[in-house]
């Protein structure tokens, strides 16, 4: 079998090969598409209780297999095992959440009209293709699959090749629940996605990933007049105001920056601190960062594992070097350690200004970029000086002022006050600008891939 016929996964902690998977042939893909699209009409006719039973079964398996799944993610992309177990638990939550609430979220809505009666009714679209990244191998998939399937659609997954084992493990969860006909994984390279999007049996597309991948998939979906939802990168700014609890802010900022070893779209990337508390915050923040342990993701005490791939680690290091060359000050980390594995140390840059790579680009790894602001308005202006618009946070003792800034002055899809940004099945999630469009989760997410049909009746 030639290299072009297989996908090989690699352990980023050791650099050693894990598994080799056969790429599916055109005939195999055609059969999968036929199975999943062919099953959709009957699946849509099943009651919410019946569909919910499948999702609850998947949730039960996620909880019972949480440790095994966490070790699989640790092996494939370096996620610390404790974080992997938490990810499995969160996936179980999203399955249960939609099993419990889908019916009410998709209930008919009565409308006024010139006729006797009118409604909006929500009906499934068909089969939805999800193109998903490696950084949250379970969560990114289940947050799409749970609402999509509960709405009566069927799902196809094209996962990142580096987490092919996780993709097949998710398929097995649905197979064990008796529903592999409504959810399947495609083992394909990225250059074959366009053919899947073009296929008439696919009704819509969702992607979580890079800006470049989002542009490509959006263009392909648009060419075929298929709706899409995109959740792309972020360069989230956390603003620390003069009246903030500095210790609380420093802890939350460190937690957010190092979530998933820094490899999260909604991890804080830029830290913009008003001059009055800048020195105090920086001291507390660096203390927090220094306390985090970088190491083997399978060991209990590890906070930060390796980066998912060596080439991504090297790109991150190049971004750090370019920022230092432009005038940023390296105050922590910033070196590639000797030895095996795609490790990168917890790193902090100060004096980061617009025009520098660390300010303008997304740093997908454990690197914090700290900027000094003259005052509140300057801090907000710096936060908004970005092409991205996924998340952000404001830290202040004046909660009402913080809410007003978050609601009206921060240009993001998600903005939290005195807390790190996190996705939650109950809350709409998504971005603006080059961070994408559309929303996942909550009632907005389940309605995204439905036909909001108007039905009106004259007696």
ZATORZA-930732 format. One record per residue (C-alpha): residue in one letter; x, y, z. Coordinates in steps of 0.001 Angstrom, whole numbers, m for minus. Example, Ala and Ser with C-alpha at 12.3 -4.5 7.8 and 13.67 -1.06 7.14 Angstrom:
! residues 2
@residu=A x=12300 y=m4500 z=7800
@residu=S x=13670 y=m1060 z=7140
This chain:
! residues 459
@residu=X x=0 y=0 z=0
@residu=X x=1488 y=3364 z=m1028
@residu=X x=1809 y=6409 z=1214
@residu=X x=m950 y=8135 z=m759
@residu=X x=m3370 y=5353 z=186
@residu=X x=m2973 y=5781 z=3926
@residu=X x=m3163 y=8264 z=6789
@residu=X x=m607 y=7875 z=9552
@residu=X x=m1116 y=9326 z=13024
@residu=X x=1832 y=10395 z=15181
@residu=X x=2200 y=10873 z=18937
@residu=X x=3337 y=14504 z=19398
@residu=X x=4836 y=13753 z=22808
@residu=X x=7259 y=11204 z=21366
@residu=X x=7277 y=11763 z=17611
@residu=X x=6530 y=8066 z=17114
@residu=X x=3994 y=6618 z=14697
@residu=X x=723 y=5474 z=16233
@residu=X x=m1499 y=3936 z=13569
@residu=X x=m1893 y=3693 z=9830
@residu=X x=m5380 y=3976 z=8337
@residu=X x=m6531 y=3147 z=4833
@residu=X x=m8020 y=6096 z=2971
@residu=X x=m11491 y=5303 z=1754
@residu=X x=m11985 y=4805 z=m1960
@residu=X x=m14514 y=6733 z=m4035
@residu=X x=m16703 y=3650 z=m4000
@residu=X x=m16561 y=3389 z=m221
@residu=X x=m17374 y=7071 z=190
@residu=X x=m20274 y=6749 z=m2227
@residu=X x=m21628 y=3841 z=m185
@residu=X x=m21328 y=5815 z=3059
@residu=X x=m23091 y=8803 z=1513
@residu=X x=m25809 y=6495 z=276
@residu=X x=m26271 y=4935 z=3694
@residu=X x=m26379 y=8185 z=5665
@residu=X x=m28508 y=10181 z=3221
@residu=X x=m30789 y=7214 z=2635
@residu=X x=m31402 y=6835 z=6361
@residu=X x=m32341 y=10480 z=6875
@residu=X x=m36068 y=10414 z=5955
@residu=X x=m36801 y=7537 z=8346
@residu=X x=m34635 y=9132 z=11062
@residu=X x=m36560 y=12403 z=10720
@residu=X x=m39840 y=10540 z=11265
@residu=X x=m38650 y=9100 z=14556
@residu=X x=m39918 y=10914 z=17618
@residu=X x=m37790 y=13259 z=19683
@residu=X x=m37876 y=10652 z=22446
@residu=X x=m36520 y=8000 z=20100
@residu=X x=m33755 y=10229 z=18788
@residu=X x=m33058 y=11355 z=22337
@residu=X x=m32647 y=7742 z=23426
@residu=X x=m29775 y=7396 z=20949
@residu=X x=m28087 y=10565 z=22184
@residu=X x=m28447 y=9508 z=25817
@residu=X x=m26878 y=6163 z=24958
@residu=X x=m23936 y=7978 z=23371
@residu=X x=m23658 y=10146 z=26493
@residu=X x=m23573 y=7059 z=28704
@residu=X x=m20779 y=5561 z=26615
@residu=X x=m18813 y=8805 z=26715
@residu=X x=m18911 y=8769 z=30499
@residu=X x=m18050 y=5088 z=30845
@residu=X x=m15190 y=5371 z=28329
@residu=X x=m13933 y=8791 z=29411
@residu=X x=m10494 y=7589 z=30513
@residu=X x=m9856 y=5505 z=27410
@residu=X x=m10990 y=8352 z=25177
@residu=X x=m8776 y=10791 z=27086
@residu=X x=m5743 y=8566 z=26551
@residu=X x=m6577 y=8328 z=22853
@residu=X x=m6637 y=12122 z=22585
@residu=X x=m3419 y=12369 z=24571
@residu=X x=m1758 y=9972 z=22146
@residu=X x=m3058 y=11617 z=18978
@residu=X x=m2763 y=15335 z=19799
@residu=X x=m1129 y=15654 z=23205
@residu=X x=m4079 y=16745 z=25348
@residu=X x=m3405 y=16240 z=29082
@residu=X x=m5494 y=13286 z=30250
@residu=X x=m7393 y=15211 z=32915
@residu=X x=m8496 y=17738 z=30290
@residu=X x=m9441 y=14885 z=27971
@residu=X x=m11671 y=13312 z=30606
@residu=X x=m13335 y=16688 z=31138
@residu=X x=m13866 y=16948 z=27374
@residu=X x=m15593 y=13574 z=27276
@residu=X x=m17840 y=14659 z=30158
@residu=X x=m18731 y=17883 z=28349
@residu=X x=m19633 y=15912 z=25233
@residu=X x=m21943 y=13735 z=27315
@residu=X x=m23536 y=16919 z=28652
@residu=X x=m24231 y=18315 z=25172
@residu=X x=m25817 y=15004 z=24133
@residu=X x=m28081 y=14968 z=27189
@residu=X x=m28854 y=18680 z=26805
@residu=X x=m30213 y=18334 z=23288
@residu=X x=m31954 y=15062 z=24084
@residu=X x=m33778 y=16936 z=26853
@residu=X x=m34505 y=20226 z=25053
@residu=X x=m34624 y=19665 z=21278
@residu=X x=m38388 y=19248 z=21141
@residu=X x=m39109 y=22549 z=22851
@residu=X x=m36406 y=24339 z=20830
@residu=X x=m37974 y=23152 z=17577
@residu=X x=m41605 y=23591 z=18593
@residu=X x=m43928 y=25316 z=16124
@residu=X x=m44122 y=29089 z=16637
@residu=X x=m47514 y=30722 z=16071
@residu=X x=m47419 y=33883 z=13940
@residu=X x=m49861 y=36639 z=13119
@residu=X x=m50815 y=37005 z=9451
@residu=X x=m53666 y=38049 z=7183
@residu=X x=m54804 y=34430 z=7049
@residu=X x=m56589 y=32617 z=9842
@residu=X x=m53523 y=30890 z=11258
@residu=X x=m49777 y=30797 z=10582
@residu=X x=m46707 y=29171 z=12068
@residu=X x=m43005 y=28768 z=11697
@residu=X x=m42149 y=25078 z=11734
@residu=X x=m38600 y=23725 z=11906
@residu=X x=m37861 y=20754 z=9678
@residu=X x=m34542 y=18980 z=9017
@residu=X x=m32496 y=19816 z=5939
@residu=X x=m31072 y=16374 z=5207
@residu=X x=m27460 y=15303 z=5632
@residu=X x=m24946 y=17740 z=7124
@residu=X x=m21193 y=17479 z=6529
@residu=X x=m18905 y=18551 z=9389
@residu=X x=m15248 y=19373 z=8737
@residu=X x=m13565 y=19397 z=12129
@residu=X x=m10114 y=20204 z=13608
@residu=X x=m7767 y=18258 z=15833
@residu=X x=m7665 y=20457 z=18939
@residu=X x=m10854 y=19190 z=20611
@residu=X x=m11262 y=15827 z=18889
@residu=X x=m14491 y=14903 z=20708
@residu=X x=m16099 y=18219 z=21632
@residu=X x=m15968 y=19869 z=18222
@residu=X x=m17746 y=16842 z=16759
@residu=X x=m20397 y=16206 z=19426
@residu=X x=m21384 y=19870 z=19665
@residu=X x=m22268 y=19565 z=15960
@residu=X x=m23671 y=16041 z=16021
@residu=X x=m25997 y=16309 z=19017
@residu=X x=m28170 y=19194 z=17733
@residu=X x=m27896 y=18119 z=14102
@residu=X x=m29159 y=14607 z=14771
@residu=X x=m31804 y=15687 z=17261
@residu=X x=m33190 y=18027 z=14576
@residu=X x=m33731 y=14994 z=12342
@residu=X x=m30710 y=15422 z=10087
@residu=X x=m28018 y=12816 z=9581
@residu=X x=m24318 y=13600 z=9885
@residu=X x=m21055 y=13008 z=8079
@residu=X x=m17713 y=13781 z=9699
@residu=X x=m14470 y=14659 z=7944
@residu=X x=m12135 y=14945 z=10901
@residu=X x=m8548 y=16178 z=10907
@residu=X x=m6320 y=13361 z=9680
@residu=X x=m4105 y=13565 z=12763
@residu=X x=m7023 y=12433 z=14962
@residu=X x=m8394 y=9701 z=12731
@residu=X x=m8531 y=7300 z=15682
@residu=X x=m10780 y=9727 z=17545
@residu=X x=m13024 y=10094 z=14497
@residu=X x=m13512 y=6343 z=14288
@residu=X x=m14050 y=6132 z=18054
@residu=X x=m16922 y=8621 z=17746
@residu=X x=m18433 y=6585 z=14929
@residu=X x=m18218 y=3542 z=17188
@residu=X x=m20143 y=5396 z=19909
@residu=X x=m23040 y=5822 z=17496
@residu=X x=m22719 y=2258 z=16255
@residu=X x=m22974 y=1000 z=19841
@residu=X x=m26116 y=3131 z=20214
@residu=X x=m27585 y=1458 z=17127
@residu=X x=m27267 y=4570 z=14976
@residu=X x=m24189 y=4218 z=12785
@residu=X x=m26496 y=4621 z=9780
@residu=X x=m27173 y=8250 z=10782
@residu=X x=m23583 y=9237 z=11653
@residu=X x=m20432 y=8135 z=9859
@residu=X x=m16800 y=9226 z=9673
@residu=X x=m14960 y=9723 z=6395
@residu=X x=m11271 y=8790 z=6314
@residu=X x=m10076 y=11151 z=3611
@residu=X x=m7411 y=13785 z=2917
@residu=X x=m8580 y=17389 z=2843
@residu=X x=m8259 y=17656 z=m928
@residu=X x=m11283 y=15387 z=m1341
@residu=X x=m13688 y=17495 z=736
@residu=X x=m14823 y=19551 z=m2249
@residu=X x=m16285 y=16481 z=m3929
@residu=X x=m18307 y=15687 z=m799
@residu=X x=m19651 y=19241 z=m548
@residu=X x=m20658 y=19116 z=m4210
@residu=X x=m22583 y=15879 z=m3814
@residu=X x=m26345 y=16407 z=m4036
@residu=X x=m26843 y=14130 z=m1044
@residu=X x=m25164 y=16676 z=1246
@residu=X x=m27471 y=19539 z=2225
@residu=X x=m25279 y=21779 z=4397
@residu=X x=m21746 y=22164 z=5772
@residu=X x=m20238 y=23205 z=9080
@residu=X x=m16547 y=23778 z=9706
@residu=X x=m14403 y=24595 z=12683
@residu=X x=m10833 y=25395 z=11722
@residu=X x=m8455 y=27931 z=10264
@residu=X x=m9325 y=31049 z=8323
@residu=X x=m7909 y=29498 z=5155
@residu=X x=m9963 y=26332 z=5530
@residu=X x=m13037 y=28418 z=6250
@residu=X x=m12614 y=30499 z=3108
@residu=X x=m12209 y=27371 z=990
@residu=X x=m15212 y=25538 z=2428
@residu=X x=m17410 y=28651 z=2356
@residu=X x=m16566 y=29186 z=m1312
@residu=X x=m17313 y=25561 z=m2152
@residu=X x=m20589 y=25591 z=m233
@residu=X x=m21567 y=28882 z=m1831
@residu=X x=m20849 y=27565 z=m5313
@residu=X x=m23354 y=24788 z=m4684
@residu=X x=m25831 y=27060 z=m2826
@residu=X x=m25563 y=25137 z=413
@residu=X x=m25769 y=26840 z=3822
@residu=X x=m22721 y=26780 z=6035
@residu=X x=m21671 y=27657 z=9564
@residu=X x=m18025 y=28544 z=10220
@residu=X x=m16217 y=28798 z=13555
@residu=X x=m12697 y=29944 z=12783
@residu=X x=m9715 y=31315 z=14656
@residu=X x=m9508 y=34019 z=17266
@residu=X x=m7102 y=36483 z=18803
@residu=X x=m9190 y=37074 z=21891
@residu=X x=m8398 y=40134 z=23960
@residu=X x=m8860 y=40174 z=27720
@residu=X x=m9103 y=43718 z=29060
@residu=X x=m8064 y=44400 z=32663
@residu=X x=m9381 y=47713 z=34016
@residu=X x=m8013 y=49769 z=36874
@residu=X x=m10604 y=48589 z=39410
@residu=X x=m10252 y=44883 z=38612
@residu=X x=m9295 y=42262 z=41166
@residu=X x=m5801 y=41743 z=39826
@residu=X x=m5266 y=38330 z=41401
@residu=X x=m8577 y=37019 z=40059
@residu=X x=m7889 y=38453 z=36622
@residu=X x=m4374 y=37004 z=36493
@residu=X x=m5601 y=33517 z=37390
@residu=X x=m8449 y=33588 z=34875
@residu=X x=m6175 y=34949 z=32155
@residu=X x=m3566 y=32248 z=32754
@residu=X x=m6229 y=29519 z=32784
@residu=X x=m7659 y=30755 z=29505
@residu=X x=m4309 y=31232 z=27772
@residu=X x=m3176 y=27699 z=28631
@residu=X x=m6447 y=25873 z=27991
@residu=X x=m5703 y=22832 z=25821
@residu=X x=m1984 y=23698 z=25920
@residu=X x=m2845 y=27059 z=24378
@residu=X x=m4441 y=25431 z=21334
@residu=X x=m7973 y=26764 z=21556
@residu=X x=m9754 y=29267 z=19318
@residu=X x=m11323 y=30913 z=22369
@residu=X x=m8219 y=30852 z=24542
@residu=X x=m7191 y=34369 z=25544
@residu=X x=m4359 y=35513 z=23276
@residu=X x=m3911 y=39231 z=23974
@residu=X x=m3910 y=40774 z=27456
@residu=X x=m4570 y=44501 z=27472
@residu=X x=m4030 y=46120 z=30843
@residu=X x=m4584 y=49736 z=31820
@residu=X x=m1508 y=51550 z=33060
@residu=X x=m2759 y=51957 z=36650
@residu=X x=m2535 y=48206 z=37364
@residu=X x=m195 y=47044 z=34605
@residu=X x=2849 y=46287 z=36770
@residu=X x=783 y=44616 z=39475
@residu=X x=m1078 y=42474 z=36948
@residu=X x=2072 y=41468 z=35071
@residu=X x=3745 y=40254 z=38255
@residu=X x=701 y=38182 z=39258
@residu=X x=195 y=36890 z=35708
@residu=X x=3803 y=35735 z=35327
@residu=X x=3569 y=34006 z=38697
@residu=X x=511 y=32102 z=37483
@residu=X x=2185 y=31143 z=34210
@residu=X x=5358 y=29927 z=35915
@residu=X x=3347 y=27608 z=38153
@residu=X x=1953 y=25612 z=35209
@residu=X x=3725 y=22335 z=34447
@residu=X x=4684 y=21394 z=30904
@residu=X x=5146 y=17664 z=30461
@residu=X x=3895 y=14230 z=29544
@residu=X x=154 y=14505 z=28843
@residu=X x=m486 y=11112 z=30434
@residu=X x=867 y=12241 z=33825
@residu=X x=m1619 y=13613 z=36334
@residu=X x=350 y=16745 z=37212
@residu=X x=692 y=18033 z=33650
@residu=X x=m1041 y=21310 z=32828
@residu=X x=438 y=21839 z=29356
@residu=X x=1223 y=18985 z=26995
@residu=X x=3099 y=19052 z=23700
@residu=X x=1815 y=20995 z=20748
@residu=X x=m221 y=18812 z=18435
@residu=X x=2396 y=18701 z=15677
@residu=X x=6052 y=19650 z=15411
@residu=X x=5507 y=21905 z=12400
@residu=X x=2830 y=23856 z=14279
@residu=X x=5214 y=24239 z=17236
@residu=X x=7890 y=25559 z=14885
@residu=X x=5461 y=28055 z=13305
@residu=X x=4560 y=29298 z=16783
@residu=X x=8232 y=29803 z=17606
@residu=X x=8705 y=31770 z=14389
@residu=X x=5837 y=34048 z=15437
@residu=X x=7503 y=34644 z=18801
@residu=X x=10835 y=35449 z=17170
@residu=X x=9213 y=37803 z=14662
@residu=X x=7469 y=39656 z=17492
@residu=X x=10708 y=40038 z=19458
@residu=X x=12472 y=41285 z=16351
@residu=X x=9712 y=43908 z=16004
@residu=X x=10242 y=45180 z=19557
@residu=X x=8297 y=42900 z=21890
@residu=X x=10118 y=41866 z=25059
@residu=X x=10448 y=38178 z=25869
@residu=X x=9944 y=37847 z=29645
@residu=X x=9215 y=34117 z=29930
@residu=X x=9990 y=31022 z=27879
@residu=X x=10459 y=31412 z=24147
@residu=X x=12818 y=28515 z=23410
@residu=X x=12353 y=25111 z=21794
@residu=X x=13542 y=22509 z=24315
@residu=X x=15912 y=19709 z=23422
@residu=X x=14590 y=16172 z=23182
@residu=X x=11728 y=14345 z=21550
@residu=X x=8247 y=15692 z=21229
@residu=X x=6608 y=18878 z=19974
@residu=X x=6937 y=20702 z=23283
@residu=X x=6954 y=24475 z=23702
@residu=X x=7362 y=26286 z=27014
@residu=X x=4848 y=28630 z=28546
@residu=X x=5905 y=31974 z=27071
@residu=X x=5068 y=35623 z=27685
@residu=X x=5770 y=38717 z=25608
@residu=X x=5360 y=42299 z=26811
@residu=X x=5412 y=45639 z=24983
@residu=X x=3242 y=44036 z=22310
@residu=X x=1764 y=46601 z=19950
@residu=X x=m359 y=46668 z=16800
@residu=X x=1678 y=45716 z=13774
@residu=X x=3517 y=42953 z=15616
@residu=X x=2783 y=39331 z=14783
@residu=X x=1813 y=38596 z=18393
@residu=X x=m839 y=41308 z=18250
@residu=X x=m2139 y=40867 z=14717
@residu=X x=m2077 y=37097 z=14233
@residu=X x=m3470 y=34161 z=16170
@residu=X x=m818 y=32485 z=18344
@residu=X x=m2059 y=28916 z=18651
@residu=X x=m24 y=27732 z=21593
@residu=X x=1038 y=28688 z=25143
@residu=X x=2213 y=32226 z=24317
@residu=X x=729 y=35294 z=26029
@residu=X x=968 y=38764 z=24463
@residu=X x=668 y=41600 z=27011
@residu=X x=m34 y=45206 z=26027
@residu=X x=m168 y=48361 z=28133
@residu=X x=m3116 y=50748 z=27658
@residu=X x=m3269 y=54374 z=28765
@residu=X x=m6831 y=54097 z=30066
@residu=X x=m10119 y=52278 z=29638
@residu=X x=m10996 y=53656 z=26207
@residu=X x=m7512 y=52995 z=24881
@residu=X x=m7764 y=49408 z=26176
@residu=X x=m11096 y=48856 z=24425
@residu=X x=m9718 y=50383 z=21233
@residu=X x=m6721 y=48030 z=21298
@residu=X x=m8966 y=45046 z=21973
@residu=X x=m11036 y=45866 z=18885
@residu=X x=m8015 y=46486 z=16683
@residu=X x=m8155 y=42971 z=15248
@residu=X x=m9419 y=41142 z=12192
@residu=X x=m10729 y=38446 z=14532
@residu=X x=m13887 y=38582 z=16604
@residu=X x=m14500 y=35311 z=18398
@residu=X x=m14304 y=36022 z=22121
@residu=X x=m13145 y=38489 z=24698
@residu=X x=m13371 y=39345 z=28378
@residu=X x=m13441 y=42374 z=30641
@residu=X x=m12247 y=42420 z=34246
@residu=X x=m13665 y=45142 z=36480
@residu=X x=m15224 y=45643 z=39906
@residu=X x=m18043 y=47614 z=38254
@residu=X x=m20086 y=44711 z=36925
@residu=X x=m22691 y=46910 z=35234
@residu=X x=m19997 y=48875 z=33437
@residu=X x=m18345 y=45586 z=32498
@residu=X x=m21617 y=44302 z=31064
@residu=X x=m22053 y=47483 z=29040
@residu=X x=m18535 y=47208 z=27619
@residu=X x=m19061 y=43524 z=26825
@residu=X x=m22448 y=44131 z=25200
@residu=X x=m21832 y=47362 z=23317
@residu=X x=m18127 y=48120 z=22974
@residu=X x=m16268 y=44834 z=22393
@residu=X x=m16474 y=43590 z=18784
@residu=X x=m16815 y=39858 z=19357
@residu=X x=m19308 y=37027 z=19140
@residu=X x=m18793 y=36150 z=22813
@residu=X x=m17710 y=38450 z=25626
@residu=X x=m17565 y=37576 z=29324
@residu=X x=m17132 y=39734 z=32416
@residu=X x=m14758 y=38642 z=35194
@residu=X x=m14495 y=35139 z=33728
@residu=X x=m12772 y=33335 z=30899
@residu=X x=m14742 y=32659 z=27739
@residu=X x=m16077 y=29106 z=27508
@residu=X x=m18556 y=27327 z=25269
@residu=X x=m21729 y=26066 z=26940
@residu=X x=m24587 y=24074 z=25360
@residu=X x=m27032 y=26645 z=26759
@residu=X x=m25331 y=29671 z=25129
@residu=X x=m25018 y=30609 z=21434
@residu=X x=m21409 y=30348 z=20279
@residu=X x=m19645 y=31823 z=17251
@residu=X x=m17686 y=34744 z=15904
@residu=X x=m17634 y=37753 z=13592
@residu=X x=m15068 y=39047 z=11122
@residu=X x=m12534 y=36428 z=10073
@residu=X x=m13600 y=34344 z=13076
@residu=X x=m16512 y=33074 z=11012
@residu=X x=m20292 y=33317 z=10871
@residu=X x=m23342 y=31538 z=12158
@residu=X x=m23853 y=30173 z=15637
@residu=X x=m23604 y=26799 z=17317
@residu=X x=m25155 y=25552 z=20563
@residu=X x=m28356 y=26683 z=22347
@residu=X x=m31575 y=26899 z=20328
@residu=X x=m29680 y=28909 z=17705
@residu=X x=m27381 y=25988 z=17009
@residu=X x=m30091 y=23385 z=16569
@residu=X x=m32127 y=25705 z=14341
@residu=X x=m29112 y=26473 z=12144
@residu=X x=m29553 y=23365 z=10026
@residu=X x=m33303 y=23309 z=9805
@residu=X x=m35742 y=24690 z=7272
@residu=X x=m37607 y=27428 z=9136
@residu=X x=m40731 y=26918 z=7079
@residu=X x=m43742 y=29222 z=7057
@residu=X x=m47079 y=27435 z=7138
@residu=X x=m50225 y=29548 z=6781
@residu=X x=m53837 y=28400 z=6640
@residu=X x=m57016 y=30024 z=5372
@residu=X x=m60292 y=28490 z=6518
